Amino acid sequence: MPTTRFDIEKFDAVTNFNLWQIWMMTILV
């Protein structure tokens, strides 16, 4: 189902963004 694949891709994008935010916080602190 295309919707499921889209949801998975969107979830991956959100996870990557969250990891990037944590990385930046760790570097700045």
C-alpha distance matrix in Angstrom:
0.0 3.8 5.5 5.5 6.7 8.9 10.2 11.2 12.9 14.6 15.7 17.1 18.9 20.5 21.6 23.2 24.9 26.3 27.6 29.2 30.8 32.2 33.5 35.3 36.8 38.1 39.6 41.2 42.7
3.8 0.0 3.8 5.5 5.2 6.1 8.6 9.9 10.6 12.2 14.1 15.4 16.6 18.4 19.9 21.1 22.6 24.4 25.8 27.0 28.7 30.4 31.6 33.1 34.8 36.3 37.6 39.0 40.8
5.5 3.8 0.0 3.8 5.5 5.0 6.1 8.6 9.9 10.3 12.1 14.2 15.2 16.4 18.2 19.9 20.9 22.4 24.2 25.6 26.8 28.6 30.1 31.5 32.9 34.6 36.1 37.3 38.9
5.5 5.5 3.8 0.0 3.8 5.4 5.1 6.2 8.7 9.8 10.4 12.3 14.3 15.3 16.4 18.3 19.9 21.0 22.5 24.3 25.7 27.0 28.5 30.3 31.6 32.9 34.7 36.2 37.5
6.7 5.2 5.5 3.8 0.0 3.8 5.4 5.1 6.2 8.6 9.8 10.6 12.4 14.3 15.3 16.5 18.4 20.0 21.1 22.6 24.4 25.9 26.9 28.7 30.4 31.6 33.0 34.7 36.3
8.9 6.1 5.0 5.4 3.8 0.0 3.8 5.4 5.1 6.1 8.5 9.8 10.6 12.3 14.2 15.3 16.5 18.4 20.0 21.1 22.6 24.5 25.7 27.1 28.7 30.4 31.6 33.0 34.7
10.2 8.6 6.1 5.1 5.4 3.8 0.0 3.8 5.5 5.1 6.0 8.6 9.8 10.5 12.2 14.2 15.3 16.4 18.3 19.8 21.0 22.6 24.2 25.7 27.0 28.6 30.3 31.5 32.9
11.2 9.9 8.6 6.2 5.1 5.4 3.8 0.0 3.8 5.4 5.0 6.2 8.6 9.9 10.4 12.2 14.2 15.3 16.4 18.2 19.9 21.1 22.4 24.4 25.7 26.9 28.6 30.3 31.6
12.9 10.6 9.9 8.7 6.2 5.1 5.5 3.8 0.0 3.8 5.4 5.1 6.2 8.7 9.9 10.5 12.3 14.3 15.3 16.5 18.4 20.1 21.0 22.6 24.5 25.8 27.0 28.6 30.4
14.6 12.2 10.3 9.8 8.6 6.1 5.1 5.4 3.8 0.0 3.8 5.4 5.1 6.3 8.7 9.9 10.6 12.4 14.3 15.3 16.6 18.6 20.0 21.2 22.7 24.5 25.9 27.0 28.7
15.7 14.1 12.1 10.4 9.8 8.5 6.0 5.0 5.4 3.8 0.0 3.8 5.4 5.1 6.2 8.6 9.9 10.6 12.3 14.2 15.3 16.6 18.3 20.0 21.2 22.6 24.4 25.8 27.1
17.1 15.4 14.2 12.3 10.6 9.8 8.6 6.2 5.1 5.4 3.8 0.0 3.8 5.5 5.1 6.1 8.5 9.8 10.5 12.2 14.2 15.4 16.4 18.4 20.0 21.0 22.5 24.3 25.8
18.9 16.6 15.2 14.3 12.4 10.6 9.8 8.6 6.2 5.1 5.4 3.8 0.0 3.8 5.5 5.2 6.1 8.6 9.9 10.5 12.3 14.4 15.2 16.5 18.4 20.0 21.1 22.5 24.4
20.5 18.4 16.4 15.3 14.3 12.3 10.5 9.9 8.7 6.3 5.1 5.5 3.8 0.0 3.8 5.5 5.1 6.2 8.6 9.8 10.5 12.4 14.2 15.3 16.6 18.4 20.0 21.1 22.5
21.6 19.9 18.2 16.4 15.3 14.2 12.2 10.4 9.9 8.7 6.2 5.1 5.5 3.8 0.0 3.8 5.4 5.1 6.2 8.6 9.8 10.6 12.3 14.3 15.4 16.6 18.5 20.0 21.2
23.2 21.1 19.9 18.3 16.5 15.3 14.2 12.2 10.5 9.9 8.6 6.1 5.2 5.5 3.8 0.0 3.8 5.5 5.1 6.1 8.6 9.9 10.4 12.4 14.3 15.3 16.5 18.3 20.0
24.9 22.6 20.9 19.9 18.4 16.5 15.3 14.2 12.3 10.6 9.9 8.5 6.1 5.1 5.4 3.8 0.0 3.8 5.4 5.0 6.2 8.7 9.7 10.6 12.4 14.3 15.3 16.5 18.3
26.3 24.4 22.4 21.0 20.0 18.4 16.4 15.3 14.3 12.4 10.6 9.8 8.6 6.2 5.1 5.5 3.8 0.0 3.8 5.4 5.0 6.3 8.6 9.9 10.6 12.4 14.3 15.4 16.5
27.6 25.8 24.2 22.5 21.1 20.0 18.3 16.4 15.3 14.3 12.3 10.5 9.9 8.6 6.2 5.1 5.4 3.8 0.0 3.8 5.4 5.1 6.1 8.7 9.9 10.5 12.4 14.3 15.4
29.2 27.0 25.6 24.3 22.6 21.1 19.8 18.2 16.5 15.3 14.2 12.2 10.5 9.8 8.6 6.1 5.0 5.4 3.8 0.0 3.8 5.4 5.0 6.2 8.6 9.8 10.6 12.3 14.3
30.8 28.7 26.8 25.7 24.4 22.6 21.0 19.9 18.4 16.6 15.3 14.2 12.3 10.5 9.8 8.6 6.2 5.0 5.4 3.8 0.0 3.8 5.4 5.2 6.2 8.6 10.0 10.6 12.2
32.2 30.4 28.6 27.0 25.9 24.5 22.6 21.1 20.1 18.6 16.6 15.4 14.4 12.4 10.6 9.9 8.7 6.3 5.1 5.4 3.8 0.0 3.8 5.5 5.0 6.2 8.7 9.9 10.6
33.5 31.6 30.1 28.5 26.9 25.7 24.2 22.4 21.0 20.0 18.3 16.4 15.2 14.2 12.3 10.4 9.7 8.6 6.1 5.0 5.4 3.8 0.0 3.8 5.5 5.1 6.3 8.7 10.1
35.3 33.1 31.5 30.3 28.7 27.1 25.7 24.4 22.6 21.2 20.0 18.4 16.5 15.3 14.3 12.4 10.6 9.9 8.7 6.2 5.2 5.5 3.8 0.0 3.8 5.4 5.1 6.0 8.5
36.8 34.8 32.9 31.6 30.4 28.7 27.0 25.7 24.5 22.7 21.2 20.0 18.4 16.6 15.4 14.3 12.4 10.6 9.9 8.6 6.2 5.0 5.5 3.8 0.0 3.8 5.5 5.2 6.0
38.1 36.3 34.6 32.9 31.6 30.4 28.6 26.9 25.8 24.5 22.6 21.0 20.0 18.4 16.6 15.3 14.3 12.4 10.5 9.8 8.6 6.2 5.1 5.4 3.8 0.0 3.8 5.6 5.4
39.6 37.6 36.1 34.7 33.0 31.6 30.3 28.6 27.0 25.9 24.4 22.5 21.1 20.0 18.5 16.5 15.3 14.3 12.4 10.6 10.0 8.7 6.3 5.1 5.5 3.8 0.0 3.8 5.6
41.2 39.0 37.3 36.2 34.7 33.0 31.5 30.3 28.6 27.0 25.8 24.3 22.5 21.1 20.0 18.3 16.5 15.4 14.3 12.3 10.6 9.9 8.7 6.0 5.2 5.6 3.8 0.0 3.8
42.7 40.8 38.9 37.5 36.3 34.7 32.9 31.6 30.4 28.7 27.1 25.8 24.4 22.5 21.2 20.0 18.3 16.5 15.4 14.3 12.2 10.6 10.1 8.5 6.0 5.4 5.6 3.8 0.0
